[in-house]
Amino acid sequence: MNNNKELYKDLYDLVIVGGGPAGLSAAIYMARAKYKVLLIEKEQIGGQITITSEVVNYPGIERTDGKRLTQSMKKQAEAFGAELVLGEVYEIEPEKKKAIRTLHTSRGDIDTIGILIATGAHPRKLGFQGEKEFQGRGVAYCATCDGEFFTGREVYVIGGGFAAVEEGIFLTKYASRVVMIVREEYFTCAKTVAEQVEKYPKIEVHFETEIVSVSGSDTVEQAVFRNNRTKEEWEVHRTEGIGVFVFAGYEPATEWVKGKVELNEYGYIITDSAMKTSASGIYAAGDVCIKDLRQVVTAVSDGAVAAVNLEKYVSSVHEQEKIPELFMKKADLSKLQTAEEQNGKIQETGYQENGKFLNNEIRAQLSELAQKFEHKVIVKACCDKSELSDKIRGFIQELKEVSPNIICEEVQESPTGKSLPVLELYREDGSATGICFHGVPGGHEFNSFVIALYNTAGPGQQTEEEIKEQIEGLQKKVNLKVVVSLSCMVCPDVVMGVQRIASLSEKVEGEMFDLQYYPEMKEKYHIMSVPCMILNDDKVYFGKKGIKEIADIVSESAS
């Protein structure tokens, strides 16, 4: 049987799509059982729970935060031998011969026996009048990303669940007053969580109430609400502007698996008690599934249940198809650290406590990726005398020690005429890619920077041929600026999409701006939410966008 090992050397026993608690739990169980496991996550290992500032209901851990908890899970999974990578899965191919499926991903095609979908869910929009028009200009969906924009203003939080309560409390740090608008007779989260609201005099609550509309000139200045019991409407008008934060549940991230597995009317994946979907070899876990309670503890439970049943499925395929054991590795338990130890290493911005940007783990991962580059990539730091330039210099000093395939240079002015300071990416032959970073790409944007290096050096992310043809056919030059906050989990998606398009066409420039260094952009474009994408210094688009949507916007503007 072992004579077939070479044939299956690139095959995985299990690919987990999604790196939140459900996916990490499954990775721990399957890797510990000595299977070959790959977890691929699009945005950040840990998922949405990483922005939760306090977790006090996870059994056995009295108090922690989302980042610490999931970092500990990540360490466990890696210690048992699971591979964890950043990337996006585009499509699941139909089952091949010998029960093997292929995933089309941004890291190339990946073959696997089993698949676990753990992609979670994203905030749901309500559809009230003005919601779409004022998204990013007063209507927001993430307090962590956008709360600071509303310092000193009144803020209205729409929703009565756990997320609404937690984010409402968080917003008291910035807002002059927080008004919670709850459609039901009372909060829909646990009573102990809801009672925390009473401790904050800044918070006012209106039950049995819903939002009707928002309006204003450049930003939201007026909102209309309706009492569901009396049908009476009331409005708020503030010339200085108000904030409306929507936390009204979630929508599952299942658009990419429609037609592959059975979904319910709301788009959630239908599974049985073993977490198996309607398709052979495909399981699902966490918030992407139909369930009554969406909490970390239920997500890790789903992941464990799915993994145990996937073990049985994968083993049966090995036996039936005479596939050799793909993975046998002793766990390196020395890699395990407490959540507190891990959290102490990396700060929110990506800097370590000793002032360094790249810790040993990041350095090793980046060095390994750089070995796969087809060509060298040149990073030019165009600096002036600003404080930001000093940080950029420190960043490239560390970066150039990572790999000979990453060449770092400091110059006094931008060869392409960009405003300083800026990091610009060039190909090995010296040609400009149009990819720029106005700021140090820390926090979540470090992922964007790494992908930009990969796209510049080659082979680059796999991109649909239709999108390639669309971009390569552009006749006019297009400039895209993406304004971000380093704490935003959604921003990297837009930055990576824009810069991937820039890497495909000399007609496109893709620039990232860290908003904390460019307050003038906030005023000029009335930015009250990130990500904000600016087309040709004119048209403004807010919110999450995939590469296809960005390509359509670019094509329309250049037609």
C-alpha positions in Angstrom: 0.0 0.0 0.0 2.8 2.4 0.9 4.1 2.2 -2.7 1.3 4.6 -3.6 2.6 7.4 -1.2 4.3 9.3 -4.0 1.0 9.4 -6.0 -0.8 11.0 -3.0 1.9 13.2 -1.6 0.0 16.5 -2.4 -3.3 15.1 -1.2 -4.9 16.2 2.1 -7.1 14.1 4.3 -9.1 17.2 5.3 -9.2 20.8 4.2 -11.0 23.1 6.6 -12.4 26.3 5.0 -12.6 28.9 7.7 -10.3 29.7 10.7 -12.7 30.6 13.4 -13.3 28.5 16.6 -15.2 25.8 14.7 -12.5 25.3 12.1 -9.7 25.5 14.7 -11.5 22.9 16.9 -11.8 20.5 14.0 -8.1 21.1 13.1 -7.0 20.2 16.6 -9.0 16.9 16.7 -8.1 15.7 13.2 -4.4 16.6 13.4 -4.1 15.0 16.9 -5.6 11.9 15.3 -2.6 12.0 12.9 -4.4 13.0 9.7 -3.0 15.4 7.1 -4.9 18.6 7.7 -5.0 22.0 6.0 -7.0 25.0 7.4 -7.4 27.9 5.0 -8.8 31.2 6.2 -9.6 34.2 4.1 -9.1 37.1 6.6 -7.7 36.3 10.0 -7.1 33.1 11.9 -9.6 33.2 14.8 -12.5 34.7 12.9 -14.9 37.4 14.1 -14.4 36.5 17.8 -11.0 38.1 17.7 -12.6 41.6 18.0 -14.5 40.6 21.1 -12.8 42.4 24.0 -14.1 40.1 26.8 -15.1 36.5 27.0 -16.3 35.3 30.4 -18.6 32.4 29.6 -16.2 29.9 28.0 -16.0 26.9 30.4 -12.7 26.6 32.3 -11.5 30.1 31.4 -12.7 32.7 33.9 -11.9 35.8 31.7 -10.1 36.3 28.4 -10.7 38.0 25.1 -11.4 36.6 21.6 -7.8 37.1 20.3 -6.2 35.3 23.3 -8.6 32.4 23.1 -8.3 31.7 19.4 -4.5 32.3 19.4 -4.3 29.5 22.0 -6.5 27.3 19.7 -4.2 28.1 16.8 -1.1 27.1 18.7 -2.7 23.8 19.7 -3.6 23.0 16.1 -0.1 23.8 14.8 1.5 21.8 17.6 -0.4 18.7 16.5 0.7 19.2 12.9 -2.1 21.0 11.2 -1.2 23.5 8.4 -2.8 26.9 8.8 -2.6 29.3 5.8 -4.3 32.5 4.6 -6.2 32.3 1.3 -9.6 32.2 -0.3 -11.5 29.2 -1.6 -13.5 30.0 -4.7 -15.1 26.7 -5.6 -15.5 23.0 -4.8 -15.3 20.7 -7.8 -17.6 17.7 -8.1 -16.2 14.5 -6.6 -13.4 12.9 -8.5 -12.5 9.3 -8.9 -11.5 7.6 -5.6 -13.5 10.1 -3.5 -11.1 13.0 -4.0 -12.3 16.5 -4.5 -10.5 19.6 -5.7 -10.8 23.0 -4.2 -10.0 26.0 -6.4 -8.3 28.6 -4.2 -6.1 31.7 -4.2 -3.2 29.4 -3.4 -3.9 27.1 -6.4 -5.8 23.9 -6.7 -5.9 21.7 -3.6 -6.9 18.0 -3.6 -8.6 16.5 -0.5 -10.6 13.6 0.7 -12.8 15.5 3.2 -13.9 19.1 3.4 -15.2 21.0 6.4 -17.0 24.3 5.7 -16.6 26.6 8.7 -16.9 30.0 7.0 -19.2 31.6 9.6 -21.5 34.5 9.0 -21.3 38.3 8.4 -23.4 41.1 9.7 -26.9 41.4 8.1 -28.2 44.6 6.6 -31.8 45.6 7.4 -32.8 47.4 4.2 -34.2 50.5 5.9 -34.5 53.7 3.8 -31.1 55.4 3.4 -29.1 52.4 4.8 -27.2 51.7 1.5 -26.9 55.4 0.6 -25.3 56.3 3.9 -23.2 53.3 4.5 -19.8 54.6 5.5 -21.2 58.1 6.1 -23.0 57.5 9.3 -24.3 53.9 9.0 -21.8 51.4 10.2 -21.5 47.7 11.2 -18.4 47.4 13.3 -17.8 49.4 16.5 -14.2 48.3 16.8 -13.4 49.6 13.3 -15.6 52.7 13.1 -16.4 53.8 16.7 -13.7 56.5 16.9 -15.3 58.3 13.9 -18.2 59.2 16.2 -16.4 60.7 19.1 -18.6 63.2 20.9 -21.7 62.4 18.8 -24.9 60.6 19.5 -24.9 57.0 18.4 -27.9 54.7 17.8 -27.4 50.9 18.1 -29.9 48.8 16.2 -30.3 45.3 17.7 -31.0 43.5 20.9 -28.7 40.5 20.8 -25.3 39.8 22.3 -23.4 41.6 19.6 -25.6 44.7 19.9 -25.1 44.9 23.7 -21.4 44.4 23.6 -20.8 46.9 20.8 -23.2 49.4 22.5 -21.1 49.2 25.6 -17.9 49.6 23.6 -19.3 52.7 21.9 -19.6 54.5 25.2 -15.9 55.1 24.9 -16.5 57.5 22.1 -20.1 58.6 21.9 -21.7 61.4 23.9 -24.8 59.1 24.2 -25.7 55.6 23.1 -29.3 54.8 22.3 -30.2 51.2 21.8 -33.1 50.4 19.5 -34.5 46.9 20.2 -37.3 45.5 18.1 -38.4 43.0 20.8 -39.9 43.5 24.2 -36.5 42.9 25.8 -32.9 42.0 24.8 -32.5 38.6 23.1 -29.2 37.7 24.7 -28.6 36.2 28.1 -30.0 38.2 31.0 -26.6 38.5 32.7 -25.2 40.2 29.5 -28.2 42.5 29.1 -28.0 43.6 32.7 -24.5 45.1 32.0 -26.3 47.9 30.1 -27.6 49.3 33.4 -24.1 50.0 34.6 -23.6 52.6 31.8 -25.5 55.9 32.4 -24.6 56.9 28.8 -26.9 54.1 27.4 -30.6 54.6 26.8 -32.8 51.8 25.6 -36.0 51.8 23.5 -37.8 48.4 23.3 -40.4 47.5 20.8 -38.9 50.0 18.4 -37.3 49.8 15.0 -35.5 52.2 12.6 -37.5 53.5 9.6 -35.0 55.7 7.8 -31.9 57.9 7.9 -31.2 61.0 5.9 -28.8 64.0 5.7 -26.5 65.8 3.4 -23.0 64.4 3.3 -23.5 62.3 6.5 -26.4 61.0 8.6 -28.1 64.0 10.3 -31.6 62.6 10.9 -33.1 59.3 11.8 -36.7 58.2 12.1 -37.9 55.4 14.5 -41.2 53.7 15.0 -42.8 52.2 18.1 -44.0 48.8 17.0 -46.8 48.6 19.6 -48.3 52.2 19.3 -47.1 52.7 15.6 -46.0 56.2 16.7 -43.0 57.6 14.8 -40.3 59.9 16.3 -37.3 61.4 14.8 -33.9 62.7 15.8 -32.1 65.5 14.0 -28.5 66.7 14.8 -26.7 69.1 12.5 -23.4 67.8 13.7 -24.4 64.3 12.6 -25.2 61.0 14.3 -24.1 57.4 14.0 -26.3 54.4 13.3 -24.6 51.0 14.1 -26.5 48.0 12.9 -26.1 44.7 14.8 -29.2 42.8 13.7 -28.0 39.3 13.3 -25.9 37.6 10.6 -26.0 36.1 7.1 -24.1 32.9 6.4 -21.1 33.0 4.1 -22.4 30.3 1.8 -22.7 32.1 -1.6 -19.7 30.1 -2.9 -21.3 26.7 -2.0 -24.7 27.2 -3.5 -25.6 24.2 -5.6 -22.9 22.1 -3.9 -24.6 21.4 -0.6 -28.2 21.8 0.5 -29.0 25.2 2.2 -32.2 26.4 3.9 -34.2 29.4 2.8 -31.9 31.8 4.7 -28.7 30.3 3.2 -27.5 28.3 6.2 -26.1 24.8 5.6 -28.3 21.9 6.5 -26.5 19.2 8.4 -27.3 16.0 10.3 -26.3 15.3 13.9 -22.8 14.3 12.6 -22.4 17.7 10.9 -22.6 16.0 7.5 -24.0 18.0 4.6 -26.1 16.6 1.7 -22.8 16.0 -0.2 -20.6 13.0 0.4 -17.3 13.9 2.2 -18.4 17.5 2.9 -19.2 18.5 6.5 -20.0 21.9 8.1 -19.6 23.5 11.5 -20.2 26.7 13.4 -22.3 29.7 12.6 -22.6 28.7 8.9 -25.0 25.9 10.1 -28.6 26.0 11.3 -28.5 26.3 15.1 -30.3 27.9 18.0 -27.2 29.3 19.8 -24.3 30.9 18.0 -21.5 31.1 20.6 -17.8 30.1 20.7 -18.6 27.1 22.9 -21.2 25.7 20.4 -18.8 26.4 17.5 -16.0 24.4 19.0 -18.4 21.6 19.8 -19.6 21.5 16.2 -16.0 21.4 15.0 -15.2 18.5 17.3 -18.3 16.5 16.3 -17.5 17.1 12.6 -13.9 16.1 13.0 -14.7 12.8 14.8 -17.1 11.8 12.0 -14.7 13.0 9.3 -12.1 10.6 10.9 -14.4 7.7 10.2 -15.2 8.9 6.6 -11.5 9.6 5.7 -10.5 6.2 7.2 -13.1 4.4 5.1 -11.9 6.1 1.9 -8.3 5.1 2.7 -9.3 1.5 3.1 -11.7 1.3 0.1 -9.5 3.1 -2.3 -6.2 1.7 -1.0 -4.9 5.2 -0.2 -1.9 5.1 2.2 -1.7 6.9 5.5 -0.8 10.5 4.5 0.3 11.8 7.8 2.1 10.5 10.8 3.8 13.1 13.0 4.5 13.3 16.7 2.9 16.3 18.3 5.3 19.0 19.2 3.8 20.0 22.5 6.6 22.5 23.2 4.9 24.8 20.8 1.9 25.1 23.1 1.8 28.4 25.0 -0.7 29.9 27.3 -3.1 32.4 25.8 -1.5 35.1 28.0 2.0 34.3 26.7 0.9 34.5 23.1 -1.1 37.7 23.6 1.9 39.4 25.1 3.9 38.9 22.0 1.9 40.8 19.4 0.1 44.0 20.0 -3.0 45.2 18.1 -0.9 47.1 15.6 1.3 44.1 14.9 4.3 45.5 16.8 6.0 43.4 19.5 6.7 44.7 23.0 10.4 45.0 22.1 9.5 47.4 19.3 10.0 45.0 16.5 7.5 44.5 13.7 8.2 40.9 12.7 8.2 38.2 15.4 10.1 35.0 14.9 6.9 33.1 13.7 6.0 35.7 11.1 9.6 35.9 9.9 9.8 32.2 9.4 6.4 32.0 7.6 7.3 34.9 5.3 10.8 33.4 4.6 9.1 30.1 3.6 6.7 31.9 1.3 9.5 33.9 -0.3 11.3 30.7 -1.3 8.3 30.0 -3.6 8.6 33.3 -5.4 9.3 32.9 -9.2 11.1 36.3 -9.2 12.5 38.7 -6.7 10.4 41.7 -5.6 11.6 45.2 -4.9 10.2 47.2 -2.0 11.0 50.9 -2.3 10.5 53.0 0.8 10.0 56.6 -0.3 10.5 58.6 2.8 10.6 62.2 4.1 11.2 63.6 7.6 7.9 62.5 9.1 7.3 60.2 12.0 5.6 57.8 9.7 8.7 57.6 7.6 10.7 56.6 10.6 8.3 53.7 11.2 8.6 52.7 7.5 12.4 52.7 7.7 12.2 50.4 10.7 9.9 48.1 8.9 12.0 47.6 5.8 15.1 47.2 7.9 13.5 44.1 9.4 11.9 43.0 6.1 15.1 42.9 4.1 16.6 40.4 6.5 13.9 37.9 5.8 14.8 36.7 2.4 17.2 37.6 -0.5 14.1 37.4 -2.7 12.8 40.6 -1.1 15.0 43.6 -2.0 14.4 46.7 0.1 15.6 50.2 -0.9 15.1 53.6 0.6 14.8 56.5 -1.8 14.1 60.2 -1.3 11.2 60.5 -3.8 8.7 58.3 -5.4 9.7 57.2 -8.9 6.0 57.2 -9.9 5.3 60.6 -8.3 3.3 59.4 -5.3 3.0 61.6 -2.2 5.4 60.7 0.6 5.9 58.6 2.6 5.0 55.5 0.7 6.0 51.9 0.2 6.0 50.9 -3.5 6.3 47.5 -5.0 8.4 46.9 -8.1 9.1 43.8 -10.2 12.5 42.3 -10.5 13.0 44.1 -13.9 12.4 47.4 -12.2 8.9 48.0 -13.6 6.3 49.5 -11.3 3.3 47.4 -10.2 1.1 50.3 -9.2 0.8 48.7 -5.7 1.5 51.2 -2.8 1.1 51.3 0.9 0.8 54.7 2.6 1.5 53.6 6.1 3.2 50.6 7.8 1.1 47.5 6.8 0.6 46.2 10.3 -2.4 44.7 12.0 -4.7 42.9 9.6 -3.1 44.7 6.7 0.1 42.7 7.0 -1.7 39.9 5.3 -2.5 42.3 2.4 1.2 43.2 2.1 2.3 39.6 2.0 -0.2 38.7 -0.7 1.0 41.8 -2.6 4.5 40.5 -2.5 3.3 37.1 -3.7 1.3 38.6 -6.6 4.3 40.8 -7.6 6.9 38.0 -7.5 4.6 35.3 -8.9 3.0 32.9 -9.3 0.4 35.0 -7.6 -3.1 34.3 -6.5 -5.3 32.2 -8.8 -7.8 34.5 -10.5 -10.7 33.6 -12.6 -10.0 33.9 -16.3 -13.1 36.0 -16.8 -11.7 38.6 -14.4 -8.2 38.5 -15.9 -9.6 39.2 -19.4 -11.8 41.9 -18.0 -8.8 43.7 -16.4 -6.3 43.0 -19.2 -8.8 44.6 -21.6 -8.9 48.0 -19.9 -8.2 51.0 -22.2 -8.0 53.8 -19.6 -5.9 54.3 -16.5 -7.6 53.8 -13.2 -6.5 54.8 -9.7 -8.0 53.0 -6.7 -7.3 54.2 -3.1 -8.4 52.0 -0.2 -8.7 53.9 3.1 -8.3 51.5 6.0 -8.0 51.1 9.8 -5.4 48.5 10.9 -8.0 47.1 13.4 -10.6 46.4 10.6 -11.0 42.7 9.6 -12.9 43.5 6.5 -10.4 46.0 5.0 -7.8 43.5 3.8 -10.3 41.9 1.5 -10.8 45.1 -0.4 -7.0 46.0 -0.3 -6.1 42.5 -1.7 -8.8 42.7 -4.4 -7.7 46.1 -5.5 -4.0 45.3 -5.5 -4.5 41.9 -7.3 -6.2 43.8 -10.1 -3.3 46.3 -10.1 -0.8 43.4 -10.5 -2.7 42.2 -13.6 -2.7 45.5 -15.5 -0.4 48.4 -15.9 -3.5 50.6 -16.3 -4.5 50.1 -12.6 -2.9 51.6 -9.5 -3.9 50.2 -6.1 -3.0 52.3 -3.0 -3.7 51.6 0.7 -4.0 54.5 3.1 -3.9 54.1 6.9 -6.5 56.6 7.9 -4.8 57.5 11.2 -2.1 59.3 9.2 -4.4 61.0 6.6 -7.2 62.8 8.5 -7.6 65.2 5.5 -9.0 62.2 3.5 -11.6 61.7 6.2 -12.8 65.3 5.8 -12.6 65.4 2.0 -14.5 62.2 1.4 -16.7 62.3 4.5 -15.3 58.9 5.7 -17.1 57.6 8.8 -16.5 53.9 8.1 -13.8 51.6 6.7 -13.0 50.2 4.2 -13.5 53.1 1.9 -12.6 52.7 -1.8 -12.0 55.8 -3.9 -12.1 55.6 -7.6 -10.0 58.2 -9.6 -10.2 60.6 -6.6 -13.9 61.0 -7.3 -16.4 58.1 -6.7 -16.5 56.7 -3.2 -17.5 53.1 -2.3 -17.9 51.8 1.3 -17.9 48.3 2.7 -16.7 44.8 1.9 -16.2 44.0 -1.8 -14.8 40.9 -3.6 -12.5 41.0 -6.5 -15.3 40.4 -9.0 -17.3 43.4 -7.8 -14.2 45.6 -7.8 -13.3 44.4 -11.3 -16.8 45.4 -12.5 -16.5 48.9 -11.0 -13.1 49.3 -12.6 -14.3 48.1 -16.0 -17.4 50.4 -16.0 -15.2 53.4 -15.2 -12.7 52.6 -17.9 -15.2 51.8 -20.6 
